[in-house]
Amino acid sequence: MFEIVDPIMQLAPIANALADIKCRHLTSFHALPLSHGGSVQNSMFQRSYRSLFGETFLDLEQTISGEHFDSFFFPKHTIRRGEELAAELFGSEGILFVTTGTTTSNQIALDAFHLKGGHALVDRQCHQSIHFGLDSTACAMDYIQPKEVCETTGRCFWDLDAWVDQILAHEKSHGPYDLIVLNGHSYDGLVYDIPFLIGHLLEQGAASRNFFVDEAWGIGNYFLPELANGTAMRVESIQKLHPDLTVVSTQSAHKSMSCLRQASMIHFRGRHIGANLVNSRFFLHTTSPSYPILASLDLGRAQLKIEGQKLFSNAAALAARFAAEIESEPALSSYFVNLPNDQQAGAQHVRLDPTKVSLNVSRLKVAAQDVKRLLYVRYGIYVNRITENSLLFNFHIGLAGQAVDNLLSALKDIAACTKRSDEFRRGFIISYPPGVPLAVPGESLTPGIHQQIQANQNIGAMVVSV
């Protein structure tokens, strides 16, 4: 094989091997690869393919396996080494790369526990794929019910003592749970301290030993000093006391790492579970894994090995800076950051992700949905999670200071626009032409109406308040 001399690429064995294959300009008489774009070379769609996917991506879409690259299901060198390096980084005994998303990872993990006819305790806040996966195993399920803590943000968590009591009561009547499923990191940025939870439970005499943790949003926690010790794979000291302990976690790599969509990982610690996971991956994963996704997992892991702590600490610093500006800048007084209440702040087993900020917009007297839409349409800023009066901003490793400046500027603009509209809210706002009121007395001026005003002005109409 050719040897790629780029020292950075050599830090990622899977990516390095694929780069070597790409340099060979191979001709395949196997399944059709998109490599070199032969199937679209003289096609009317050639430009569309190349503009959307680019030359490099097309060249990575190979169908080579076996001794020339590696076997995805029975890796011996390239893929195996990439997974070993990832396990070393995250502190797991082993890891599986998955190229079909974390929904598949969850199915693989659940299948590996052989739960048919068993009994599981499940965090009610887990992703739907976990609920569906358990349901398909004919496994009986009990639920950990959350306590509603903050209606404004949607953040909620379950009570520690109630959780322990529920498990001990079940064990007394029916024996240990076959599996306890935990949501390690909620969509809203609430983080559970997994080693503390497991250690505390076992200290109370619980006999349940199998734990599955959804860490889809939790990769960054492994690189933030204040959260790292609470991650699912930091249970080695507990395993020394309880050798029969098994912990498996799944992560949506593309949510937090420099990876392509559907890049996912399964981590594990515990006897025998590794072989079960490998067998389950064989039956539940596609037999045509995406090589570009594998390469992105490998490169993303290499990046975090060297730069992870710096990247996630910077993301947390950007979030802190944003929150500080909201609280101190007079032009942003129409907003405030939703802070944890006393009950949440005093809980032993939960933390808040410092890279996520919940912003309350209720002082604008405008629905959060309208603010979300206005940010996207007018300012090119996308936010996903909203409640009735708040927006959740996720400060990931792909953001820089300029992005925060742009967001703050947009929020100032929206606040000023809303304030100006309050001054003539009791009158009519009319556009000429056509002379039809955009707002009537007493009507709340939403961002939607502001957009109409702006649109009419942009085409030369005169907008007046009377």
HUZIFEN-V194059 format. One record per backbone hydrogen bond with DSSP energy under -0.5 kcal/mol. CO is the residue of the C=O (numbers start at 1). NH is the residue of the N-H. If there is no record, write none. Layout:
CO|NH / CO|NH
This chain:
2|4 / 5|7 / 6|10 / 8|11 / 9|12 / 11|13 / 12|16 / 13|17 / 14|18 / 15|19 / 16|20 / 17|21 / 18|22 / 19|23 / 20|24 / 21|24 / 21|25 / 21|26 / 22|25 / 26|28 / 34|37 / 35|38 / 37|40 / 37|41 / 38|41 / 40|43 / 43|46 / 45|49 / 46|50 / 47|51 / 48|52 / 49|53 / 49|54 / 50|54 / 53|57 / 54|58 / 55|59 / 56|60 / 57|61 / 58|61 / 60|62 / 61|34 / 61|35 / 65|68 / 66|69 / 69|78 / 70|66 / 70|72 / 77|81 / 78|82 / 79|83 / 80|84 / 81|85 / 82|86 / 83|87 / 84|88 / 85|89 / 86|90 / 87|91 / 87|92 / 94|268 / 96|266 / 98|264 / 101|105 / 102|106 / 103|107 / 104|108 / 105|109 / 106|110 / 107|111 / 108|112 / 109|113 / 110|113 / 111|114 / 115|118 / 118|140 / 119|178 / 119|179 / 120|142 / 121|181 / 122|144 / 123|126 / 127|130 / 127|131 / 128|132 / 129|133 / 130|134 / 131|135 / 132|136 / 133|137 / 134|137 / 134|139 / 135|138 / 137|117 / 138|117 / 140|120 / 142|122 / 143|145 / 144|124 / 146|148 / 147|149 / 147|157 / 150|154 / 155|149 / 155|150 / 157|147 / 159|163 / 160|164 / 161|165 / 162|166 / 163|167 / 164|168 / 165|169 / 166|170 / 167|171 / 168|172 / 169|173 / 170|174 / 170|175 / 171|175 / 179|121 / 180|212 / 181|123 / 182|184 / 182|214 / 184|192 / 186|189 / 189|191 / 189|353 / 190|186 / 191|351 / 192|194 / 193|197 / 194|198 / 195|199 / 196|200 / 197|201 / 198|202 / 199|203 / 200|204 / 201|204 / 201|206 / 202|205 / 209|211 / 209|246 / 210|180 / 211|248 / 212|182 / 213|215 / 213|250 / 214|184 / 214|185 / 215|218 / 216|252 / 218|221 / 218|222 / 219|222 / 220|223 / 221|224 / 223|225 / 224|227 / 224|228 / 227|230 / 228|231 / 230|194 / 231|234 / 233|235 / 235|239 / 236|240 / 237|241 / 238|241 / 238|242 / 242|245 / 246|211 / 247|269 / 248|213 / 249|267 / 250|215 / 251|253 / 251|265 / 252|255 / 252|256 / 253|256 / 253|257 / 257|259 / 260|263 / 262|101 / 263|253 / 263|254 / 264|98 / 265|251 / 266|96 / 267|249 / 268|93 / 268|94 / 269|247 / 270|274 / 271|273 / 272|276 / 273|277 / 274|278 / 275|279 / 276|280 / 277|281 / 278|282 / 279|283 / 280|284 / 281|285 / 289|291 / 290|294 / 291|295 / 292|296 / 293|297 / 294|298 / 295|299 / 296|300 / 297|301 / 298|302 / 299|303 / 300|304 / 301|305 / 302|306 / 303|307 / 304|308 / 307|311 / 308|312 / 309|313 / 310|314 / 311|315 / 312|316 / 313|317 / 314|318 / 315|319 / 316|320 / 317|321 / 318|322 / 319|323 / 320|324 / 321|325 / 322|326 / 323|327 / 324|328 / 325|329 / 328|330 / 329|332 / 330|333 / 332|335 / 334|363 / 336|360 / 337|339 / 341|345 / 342|346 / 344|347 / 349|193 / 351|191 / 353|356 / 355|395 / 357|359 / 357|393 / 358|338 / 358|360 / 359|391 / 360|336 / 361|364 / 361|366 / 362|365 / 367|370 / 367|371 / 368|372 / 369|373 / 370|374 / 371|375 / 372|376 / 373|377 / 374|378 / 374|379 / 375|379 / 375|381 / 376|380 / 385|392 / 388|368 / 389|361 / 389|362 / 390|387 / 391|359 / 391|393 / 392|394 / 393|357 / 393|395 / 394|396 / 396|399 / 400|403 / 400|404 / 401|405 / 402|406 / 403|407 / 404|408 / 405|409 / 406|410 / 407|411 / 408|412 / 409|413 / 410|414 / 411|415 / 412|416 / 413|417 / 414|418 / 415|419 / 416|420 / 417|421 / 418|422 / 419|423 / 420|423 / 420|424 / 421|424 / 422|425 / 424|427 / 425|442 / 428|430 / 428|466 / 429|438 / 429|439 / 430|464 / 431|435 / 431|436 / 432|462 / 436|431 / 439|429 / 440|443 / 444|446 / 446|449 / 446|450 / 447|451 / 448|452 / 449|453 / 450|454 / 451|455 / 452|456 / 453|457 / 454|458 / 455|459 / 456|461 / 457|460 / 461|463 / 462|432 / 462|464 / 464|430
